[in-house]
Amino acid sequence: MKHLKPIWSDKLSNVSQVGGIETSVLDNGTGRGVRIAWFNTGSGLRFKVVIDRAMDIADAFYNQFGLAWLNHPGITPPQPFSHAGIEWLRTFGGGLMTTCGLSHVGGPEKDEYGERGLHGLVSNIPAEIESIIQPDPSSGKYEMSITGVIKQTQIFGPSLELRRTISAILGKSSIHIHDEIINRGNQSAPHMLLYHCNLGWPLVDEGAKILLKGKKPDLSENNPIQSCPGTLESHNGSGEDAIFVNTASDIHGNCLSGIYNEDIGIALVLKYKKDQLPYTTNWQHWSKGEYVCGLEPGTNPPIGQAKARAENKLIFISPGEKKEYNLTFELLDNEMNIKSLINEL
């Protein structure tokens, strides 16, 4: 993207004064030894990429407001063999985005094709970093990005590879994720993918609106906005609700979902392509101390590989084939722009 050189770029000695990417290794607590990358967009939006957890996104802030729900343990090292039953939950840190897949999304299951644990393997695999690109305003370059490769593979297959680029633009309040999934094996492989986006207080609070439109079992298409409740006793422990939405798209094939908290004047919006991620799961867990609203675009609802196969909805990737996915997070704090967005829904 080409920009005119701003006058203020001549007043910088180091671009970090405005923003950029800083990598480090956590040295204390449950996350000790985990590689991370902090993005500072210079617009008030900052977020933490967990390199050792499939480049998922943990903490995220807009100015003084937190955006993401963080689970009790926070960041933990990858556990490559946490793949049976519900062991995935033991290292689930929440965060703005946790990747589920690459071949199974849903609860534990076992059938003639194998045994699969909750939400698959990929989030417990470290990335091999290919590049980190910093912004350079003096040269008219405002984009910053990190690219890495995550390999979900074993001998005799399946062998799937995720090449992920997370990028942002200096001065812009948005995050863009571009994923390429390639079958490096010699046989067709099942494929399911879900972006488990976990939004928390203060963005998610009593009265905040859930923005989501599409065909759903218990919401009218003409009433797409729900409001977040307060904490619910019925959700303490394992209480929860999950709404599987066949997401509606605009004339350009784009889907939108998000949260709008009028009290703090910001909206977080997810944008994605209908032909890539046709379903959105709205996970609601309004318990005390675990107050979270999930918006989860995916190739399928989290119904599991076995049910998707039975319904003839399981995707297969041929040897050498590549699937591409794009997901954008955008922060809005202009009331007119937010109202316009709501009217689109």
C-alpha positions, -999 to 999 in steps of 0.1 A, spaced: 0 0 0 15 33 -11 13 64 12 25 99 10 53 106 34 39 125 65 57 155 79 61 138 113 82 110 99 111 134 99 108 138 136 114 101 144 147 85 153 131 51 157 98 39 144 91 21 177 82 56 190 50 52 170 45 15 167 58 -18 153 64 -54 163 84 -65 194 93 -101 200 102 -116 233 101 -147 254 80 -150 286 100 -157 316 76 -163 345 45 -182 354 27 -208 333 39 -192 301 76 -193 309 96 -200 277 68 -191 253 77 -169 223 54 -139 217 52 -109 194 36 -76 205 20 -55 178 15 -18 184 -4 -2 156 1 33 169 -37 38 167 -45 26 202 -48 -10 191 -22 -34 205 -22 -72 206 -1 -101 215 7 -130 190 17 -163 207 42 -177 183 45 -210 201 7 -215 200 1 -215 162 4 -177 162 -29 -173 180 -37 -139 195 -39 -136 233 -42 -101 249 -57 -73 228 -64 -37 238 -79 -6 223 -67 25 242 -76 17 278 -101 -10 270 -95 -47 270 -111 -66 241 -103 -103 247 -114 -128 273 -84 -144 290 -89 -178 306 -76 -186 341 -42 -201 331 -34 -174 305 -7 -183 281 7 -218 285 34 -237 265 22 -259 237 12 -294 246 15 -314 214 0 -345 230 -30 -328 246 -52 -343 219 -75 -368 237 -109 -362 252 -112 -327 266 -75 -322 275 -75 -292 251 -94 -272 278 -64 -276 302 -42 -253 281 -69 -232 265 -59 -196 272 -88 -179 256 -75 -147 240 -88 -127 210 -83 -158 187 -76 -194 192 -73 -216 161 -92 -249 160 -86 -276 134 -70 -283 110 -89 -315 105 -114 -316 134 -136 -290 150 -159 -300 178 -161 -324 207 -142 -356 213 -151 -385 191 -140 -419 178 -150 -437 147 -136 -461 121 -114 -432 108 -97 -426 142 -100 -408 175 -101 -371 178 -100 -348 208 -117 -315 214 -111 -289 186 -81 -306 171 -43 -303 172 -32 -270 156 -33 -246 186 -7 -268 204 19 -265 176 47 -239 176 53 -218 145 85 -216 125 89 -179 118 97 -170 81 97 -132 83 90 -102 105 85 -69 86 85 -36 104 68 -4 92 91 23 77 72 56 75 102 75 61 100 52 30 62 53 29 58 18 42 32 15 69 24 -22 70 39 -45 96 36 -83 95 47 -116 109 46 -148 88 51 -183 101 45 -220 93 27 -244 115 30 -281 106 3 -306 117 20 -337 104 29 -373 109 44 -402 89 17 -421 70 -3 -389 71 -23 -368 72 2 -339 67 -13 -304 67 7 -272 68 -6 -238 79 12 -207 66 -1 -177 85 5 -140 81 -8 -115 106 -5 -79 95 -15 -44 106 -10 -9 93 5 18 113 -22 43 123 -51 19 115 -72 0 141 -74 -33 124 -58 -68 123 -57 -89 92 -50 -127 92 -42 -145 59 -40 -183 62 -29 -208 36 -35 -245 44 -16 -270 22 -18 -307 21 18 -319 21 9 -355 22 2 -380 -6 -35 -387 2 -66 -366 5 -70 -353 40 -101 -342 60 -102 -304 68 -121 -284 93 -112 -249 105 -127 -225 131 -114 -192 145 -124 -193 182 -126 -155 189 -131 -149 226 -144 -114 235 -145 -102 271 -150 -74 296 -151 -44 293 -160 -47 256 -185 -75 265 -207 -62 293 -243 -61 303 -263 -44 275 -236 -47 248 -250 -58 215 -241 -89 197 -240 -82 159 -247 -113 139 -271 -120 110 -280 -153 93 -301 -183 96 -302 -196 131 -325 -219 151 -337 -195 177 -333 -160 164 -354 -142 138 -336 -131 107 -354 -97 112 -340 -93 147 -302 -99 143 -291 -80 174 -289 -96 209 -278 -79 240 -253 -94 265 -269 -102 299 -253 -100 333 -238 -130 349 -261 -161 349 -262 -186 377 -272 -212 352 -239 -208 334 -217 -214 364 -197 -246 360 -201 -260 325 -233 -240 317 -232 -224 282 -252 -218 251 -240 -221 215 -259 -208 185 -248 -222 151 -254 -195 124 -254 -200 86 -240 -165 82 -256 -140 59 -234 -121 34 -236 -88 15 -236 -85 -23 -198 -88 -23 -198 -121 -4 -186 -105 29 -199 -116 63 -199 -94 94 -202 -101 131 -191 -82 162 -198 -66 196 -209 -30 201 -207 -16 236 -224 18 235 -213 26 271 -176 27 261 -183 38 226 -165 11 206 -174 -18 184 -152 -47 174 -162 -61 140 -150 -94 123 -151 -95 85 -147 -127 65 -157 -143 32 -189 -164 29 -173 -188 5 -144 -194 29 -161 -194 63 -199 -198 58 -208 -205 95 -204 -185 127 -208 -200 161 -219 -177 189 -206 -192 221 -221 -177 253 -208 -184 287 -221 -158 311 -208 -173 344 -192 -155 373 -155 -152 367 -158 -167 333 -178 -141 314 -172 -145 277 -189 -141 243 -174 -161 215 -178 -153 178 -163 -182 158 -162 -181 120 -156 -216 105 -158 -239 76 -184 -259 96 -201 -255 129 -182 -273 157 -201 -305 151 -171 -328 147 -155 -346 118 -178 -377 121 -211 -357 118 -198 -335 90 -188 -366 71 -222 -382 77 -239 -350 65 -217 -349 34 -203 -316 45 -167 -326 54 -141 -308 33 -112 -328 18 -79 -313 6 -61 -332 -22 -23 -337 -22 -7 -304 -30 -40 -285 -28 -41 -251 -10 -70 -235 8 -70 -198 17 -88 -179 45 -89 -143 54 -102 -128 87 -101 -91 97 -107 -75 131 -116 -39 129 -122 -14 158 -147 14 153 -152 43 177 -172 67 155 -209 66 164 -220 74 129 -199 46 114 -211 21 140 -247 30 134 -242 26 97 -227 -9 103 -257 -19 124 -280 -8 97 -261 -31 72 -270 -60 95 
